[in-house]
């Protein structure tokens, strides 16, 4: 009689393996409406991303975040670190847009425009072109190493690395003038530029080439808190359970057998980039890309059944058998209206602020080495340093004046020339008659205005009168 073997943890009822080994997903290519939309956004986003740094505007790069010079060029705008409020506004608008789109139609961003989705689709396209369709890729990975497998794998990795490095190069080109960056890298100059190109290239290669759905499922926080923005009137990818069940392979007498419309072909699972079965209900791994909708519709066409077994619908609509029009009418519900109103107000406010902003920035710094001193003619002198920033594309001449104390005047050169998109530190001496004000500190105001122009900025400081 054999000796009983000790039971393993997996033998106990209810045991759950928390560390399941990763199973590679082989998404199948499919055609359809949502696939075309997805590829349209891939083309749109990548044409903008790869092409924008190469365009010029007034002799400079059209979009450039020059961290070294502390200048940010956006088309005709020249922004300084003091304009950080616009970046804050842009981030708030982006967050509210994400909330609005999610409340209306789930994870549209994830499924169609997220960089992880876009680059995964590009890398998958390269893989399909070199290794073949889903079944061919699976056979290639399971088979032994051969000359055919070696050259296909090598070519795929080479193509992936080339795309990843070009992506890293383009990304760094938004922070370093891209027309200067290319010859620098070819000459192996610029240590930090080489590092960041390699870093972002490696991240693209790793995330889109190897990690893929793991990034969406385990690394991205959006999948974890998306449920807080969903409600029962949010459009999501759903499976029509009453219509599809009981599922099963159908023959000529399928209806007589009492089967639902789902023929259990598994195509909806094969095309899913995250490898889930949408027939199991809404899952946090679902990125709302609609690939399963295209797959199921193609099968329904072949078996001559109505489309829509898997479709975009709402939970209320599915439960109450609403039509598409009835579900769409529920889009304009209170939370969507609130999101939309706040988002519209923020966009209008930001555009109005950009349109009316003064293209001149001034910072005042007191000279701490000489707080106040008596000079010839019984005058009290304070010394300051003014940083005058020209936020236009042409040279400007500015006049500096002072107000706030009786008979206070600018004793240094009152006018200063500043080049296009240039920042210049200007030493300024203020003088006032002794006895014009009691001892102590007094508020003064610098008025910097454009000569032959309308730009004007006022900055406060203090004038010290010694005892």
Buried (B, 14 or more C-beta within 10 A) or exposed (E): EEEEEEEEEEEEEEEEEEEEEEEEBBBBEBEBEBBEBBBEBBEEBBEEBBEBBEEEBEEBBBBBBBEEEEBBBBEEBBBBEEBEEBEEBEEBBEEBBBBBBBBBBBBBBBBBBBBBBBBBBBBBEBBBEBBBEBEEBBEBEEEEEEEEBEEBBEBBBEBBBEBBBBBBBBBBBBBBBBEEBEEBBEEEEBEEBBEBBBEBBBBBBEBBBEBBBBBBBEEBEBBEEBEEBBBEBBBBBBBBBEBBBEBBEBEEEBEEEEBBBBBBBEBBBBBBBBBBEBBEEBEBBBBBBBBBBBBBBBBBEEEEBEEBBBBBBBBBBBEEEBEEEEBEEBBEBEBBEBBBEBBEEBBEEBEEEBEEBEBBBBBBEBEEEEEBEEEEEEBBBBBBEBBBBBBBBEEBEBBBBBEBBEEBBBBBEEEBEBEBBBBBEBEBBBBBBBEBBEEEBBEBBBBBBBEEEEBBBEBEBBBBBEE
